[in-house]
Amino acid sequence: MNFNFEKTEETVSSTEILFNVALQIYNSTFFDFIKFFLAVYVLVLLADIILLFIMKGVGSDIRKGLRGMDMPIVSKSRMEKKWAKVKARLESNSISQYKVAVLEADAVVDEMLLKIGYKGNNMSERLEQLGSGQLDYKDDLLEAHQIRNKIVHDENFVVDKELAETTIEIYEKFLRYLEFI
């Protein structure tokens, strides 16, 4: 048996013919339709996968894995507007506005603690159930919340601008730490 591997004109021309046919199919309108259909199909499939992840709550698992706790999804701009209102109350020269600013700041932080998943009937219970090192600024928050409690329970408790600013700074530091503002 003698094999001859030299290219012949017949072999080259059949290869060229196959290449030209493949090129014509690739550039055809029908193949363009198939490419368009597959692109739409892939986009719909990706949207379905994303929706499935959202419905299964995978987003909270990812947030929990990244931060160590399930951080609520909060509009940062909405939170900054809410916080700006609290800070605006400090600009007045009214003791009642200082008190309201502390109460509002405490309510914002309490809402965030609740959304994060800390259990309890009020902020004091939510903070006291935490172990040391479980939440940064825990002691500062307890101190600020005690000032809030004095405002609520002692009508003779006086809040000057300095105390209000110091208390608001504690809450602000905590919210900045959690990247809510």
C-alpha positions in Angstrom: 0.0 0.0 0.0 1.3 3.3 -1.0 -0.3 6.4 0.5 0.1 9.7 -1.4 -0.5 12.7 0.9 0.1 15.4 -1.7 -2.6 17.9 -2.1 -4.4 17.7 -5.3 -6.5 20.4 -7.0 -9.6 18.3 -6.4 -9.0 18.2 -2.6 -8.2 22.0 -2.4 -11.2 22.9 -4.4 -13.6 20.8 -2.2 -12.2 22.4 1.0 -12.7 25.8 -0.6 -16.2 24.9 -1.5 -17.0 23.8 2.1 -15.5 27.0 3.4 -17.5 29.1 1.0 -20.7 27.3 1.9 -20.0 27.7 5.7 -19.3 31.4 5.1 -22.5 31.9 3.2 -24.5 30.1 5.9 -22.9 32.3 8.6 -23.7 35.5 6.7 -27.2 34.4 5.8 -30.4 36.1 7.2 -31.5 32.9 8.7 -28.3 32.5 10.7 -28.7 36.2 11.8 -32.2 35.3 13.1 -30.8 32.3 15.0 -28.1 34.5 16.6 -30.7 37.1 17.6 -33.0 34.4 19.0 -30.2 32.9 21.0 -29.1 36.3 22.4 -32.7 37.0 23.5 -33.0 33.5 25.0 -29.7 34.0 27.0 -30.9 37.4 28.3 -34.2 35.9 29.4 -32.4 33.0 31.0 -30.1 35.3 33.0 -33.1 37.4 34.1 -34.8 34.2 35.3 -31.8 33.1 37.3 -31.5 36.6 38.9 -35.2 36.5 39.8 -34.9 33.0 41.2 -32.0 34.2 43.4 -34.0 37.2 44.6 -37.0 35.0 45.4 -34.9 32.5 47.3 -33.3 35.2 49.4 -29.8 34.6 48.2 -29.1 38.4 48.3 -29.5 38.4 52.1 -27.2 35.4 52.4 -24.6 37.2 50.3 -24.9 40.4 52.5 -24.7 38.2 55.6 -21.6 36.5 54.3 -19.9 39.8 53.4 -20.8 41.8 56.5 -21.3 39.0 59.1 -24.9 40.1 59.5 -27.8 40.5 57.2 -27.8 44.2 56.4 -31.1 45.6 55.3 -31.3 47.2 51.9 -31.8 50.8 52.6 -31.8 53.7 50.1 -28.7 55.7 51.1 -30.1 58.9 49.7 -33.4 58.4 51.7 -31.4 57.7 54.8 -29.3 60.8 54.3 -32.4 63.0 53.8 -33.8 61.6 57.1 -30.5 62.2 58.8 -30.3 65.7 57.4 -33.6 66.5 59.1 -32.2 65.3 62.4 -29.1 67.4 62.0 -31.2 70.5 60.9 -33.0 70.4 64.3 -29.6 71.0 65.9 -29.3 74.3 64.1 -32.2 75.9 66.0 -31.7 77.4 69.4 -34.6 75.5 70.9 -34.2 72.9 73.7 -37.3 71.1 72.5 -35.7 70.8 69.0 -32.6 69.3 70.5 -34.7 66.8 72.4 -36.6 65.9 69.2 -33.4 65.5 67.3 -32.1 63.0 69.9 -35.4 61.1 69.8 -35.5 60.9 66.0 -31.9 59.8 65.8 -32.6 57.1 68.4 -35.6 56.0 66.4 -33.6 55.7 63.2 -30.9 53.6 64.8 -33.5 51.5 66.6 -35.2 50.9 63.2 -31.9 49.8 61.7 -31.1 47.4 64.5 -34.5 45.9 64.1 -34.1 45.5 60.3 -30.6 43.9 60.9 -32.4 41.3 62.9 -31.7 42.1 66.5 -34.6 40.9 68.7 -36.3 42.7 71.5 -39.2 44.9 72.4 -37.1 48.1 72.4 -33.6 49.3 71.7 -32.4 48.6 75.2 -33.4 45.0 75.0 -31.9 44.7 71.5 -28.5 46.1 72.7 -28.4 44.2 76.0 -28.8 40.8 74.3 -25.6 41.3 72.4 -22.4 39.9 73.6 -19.2 42.0 73.9 -17.6 42.4 70.5 -20.7 41.4 68.6 -21.5 44.9 67.7 -19.2 47.9 67.5 -20.2 51.0 69.4 -22.6 49.0 71.6 -21.6 50.8 74.8 -21.8 54.2 73.1 -25.2 53.4 71.7 -26.4 52.3 75.2 -25.1 55.6 76.6 -26.9 57.6 73.9 -30.1 55.6 74.4 -30.0 56.3 78.2 -30.0 60.0 77.3 -33.0 59.3 75.1 -34.7 57.6 78.0 -34.0 60.5 80.3 -35.6 62.8 77.7 -38.7 60.6 77.5 -39.1 59.8 81.2 -37.9 62.9 83.0 -39.7 66.0 81.9 -37.2 68.2 83.8 -34.2 66.8 82.0 -32.5 69.6 80.1 -30.7 68.9 76.8 -28.3 71.7 75.8 -26.9 71.9 72.3 -23.6 70.3 73.3 -25.3 67.2 74.8 -27.5 66.9 71.8 -24.6 67.2 69.4 -22.6 64.6 71.3 -25.5 62.2 71.4 -26.3 62.7 67.7 -22.6 62.1 66.8 -22.7 58.7 68.5 -25.7 57.7 66.4 -24.1 59.1 63.3 -20.9 57.3 63.9 -22.8 54.0 64.2 -24.8 54.7 61.0 -21.6 55.6 59.1 -20.0 52.4 60.3 -22.8 50.4 58.8 -22.6 52.6 55.7 -26.3 53.8 55.9 -25.2 57.4 55.6 
